[in-house]
Amino acid sequence: MLYSNGGGVFFIPYFVCILVIILPMSYLEIAYGQMYRRAVHEYFSAIHPKLLGLSFGFAAIIFFIAVYFMCLISW
Protein backbone atom coordinates (compact mmCIF):
# COMPACT_ATOMS: atom_id res chain seq x y z
CA MET A 1 0.00 0.00 0.00
CA LEU A 2 2.84 2.37 0.77
CA TYR A 3 4.50 1.73 -2.57
CA SER A 4 1.30 2.21 -4.56
CA ASN A 5 0.50 5.53 -2.85
CA GLY A 6 3.99 6.95 -3.20
CA GLY A 7 6.52 6.39 -0.43
CA GLY A 8 8.19 9.78 -0.79
CA VAL A 9 5.30 11.68 0.74
CA PHE A 10 6.16 10.27 4.18
CA PHE A 11 9.50 12.07 4.11
CA ILE A 12 7.73 15.43 4.45
CA PRO A 13 6.55 14.92 8.09
CA TYR A 14 9.86 13.20 8.85
CA PHE A 15 11.90 16.23 7.77
CA VAL A 16 9.46 18.62 9.46
CA CYS A 17 9.89 16.74 12.76
CA ILE A 18 13.66 16.82 12.37
CA LEU A 19 13.68 20.56 11.74
CA VAL A 20 11.09 21.48 14.36
CA ILE A 21 11.85 19.05 17.20
CA ILE A 22 15.16 17.22 16.88
CA LEU A 23 17.51 20.04 15.90
CA PRO A 24 16.30 22.55 18.53
CA MET A 25 16.37 19.92 21.30
CA SER A 26 19.87 18.82 20.31
CA TYR A 27 21.07 22.42 20.29
CA LEU A 28 19.39 23.05 23.65
CA GLU A 29 21.06 20.03 25.23
CA ILE A 30 24.49 21.02 23.90
CA ALA A 31 24.04 24.65 24.97
CA TYR A 32 22.94 23.71 28.49
CA GLY A 33 25.82 21.28 28.82
CA GLN A 34 28.31 23.98 27.85
CA MET A 35 26.67 26.62 29.99
CA TYR A 36 26.52 24.57 33.19
CA ARG A 37 29.64 22.46 32.44
CA ARG A 38 27.98 19.41 33.95
CA ALA A 39 26.43 16.12 32.87
CA VAL A 40 22.80 15.87 31.79
CA HIS A 41 21.39 14.83 35.17
CA GLU A 42 23.35 17.57 36.95
CA TYR A 43 22.38 20.54 34.82
CA PHE A 44 18.67 19.73 34.80
CA SER A 45 18.69 19.52 38.59
CA ALA A 46 20.69 22.78 38.67
CA ILE A 47 17.89 24.49 36.74
CA HIS A 48 15.18 23.09 39.00
CA PRO A 49 15.21 20.02 41.28
CA LYS A 50 11.95 18.69 39.82
CA LEU A 51 13.56 18.43 36.37
CA LEU A 52 15.72 15.53 37.53
CA GLY A 53 13.09 13.12 36.19
CA LEU A 54 13.49 14.67 32.73
CA SER A 55 17.14 13.73 32.67
CA PHE A 56 16.29 10.13 33.61
CA GLY A 57 13.75 10.17 30.79
CA PHE A 58 16.47 11.27 28.36
CA ALA A 59 18.73 8.50 29.62
CA ALA A 60 15.97 5.91 29.19
CA ILE A 61 15.24 7.06 25.64
CA ILE A 62 18.92 6.94 24.73
CA PHE A 63 19.20 3.45 26.25
CA PHE A 64 16.26 2.06 24.27
CA ILE A 65 17.49 3.61 21.03
CA ALA A 66 20.95 2.14 21.62
CA VAL A 67 19.50 -1.33 22.28
CA TYR A 68 17.38 -1.06 19.14
CA PHE A 69 20.33 -0.09 16.97
CA MET A 70 22.53 -2.82 18.45
CA CYS A 71 19.90 -5.42 17.53
CA LEU A 72 19.45 -3.91 14.10
CA ILE A 73 23.17 -3.82 13.35
CA SER A 74 23.75 -7.35 14.63
CA TRP A 75 20.92 -8.67 12.49
N, C-alpha and C positions, 0 to 999 in steps of 0.2 A: 504494500500500500504506500509506503514511503517513497519507493522508487517511481511508482506511477504518478504520484502527485508532485514530484519534483523535490529532491532531497536538499537542494540548496537554500530553500526558503527557511529552513530551520537554523541556518547560520545567522540570520538577522537577529533573533532574540539572544542568541549566544554571544554575539559581538556587542550587543547593547548591554548585556549583563556584565561583560568584561569591562566595558568602558565606564559603566555607571557604578558598579559595585566593587569589583575586584581591584581595579587600579587605585581608586581612592582609599580603600581599606589597607592595601599594601603600603601605600605612601604614608598613611596615618601611623601604621605600626612601625615603620622605619623611622619616621620623624619622632615619635614618642620614645623609641629606644635610644635615639641619639640625644634627645633633649634630657631625659632622665638618667642616661648612662647606666641602665639597669636591665635585668632580664624582664621578660613579658609579665610574669606574675608579680614582680616587684614594682614595676611602674604603674600598673593598674591599681594596685593597692596604695601607691603613693598619691594617685589622683583622688581616690575615695576608697575606703576600706570595703564597701559593699561591691566594688567592681572586681574583687578577687575571684568571684565565680566566673566572670567573663574570661579571665585568663585560663582557668581550668577548662572552659568550653573551647577556647582556641586550641589548647593542648590536646583535647579529645578529638577535635576535628582533624588536626594534623596527624594524630595517631591512626585514625581510621583511614585517612587518605593514603598514608604510608603503607599500611597493611594491604589495602586494595592494590596499590601499584606493585608491591612485592609479589603478590599472587599473580597479577597480570603479566609481569615480566618473567616470572618463573614458568608460566604456562607457555 
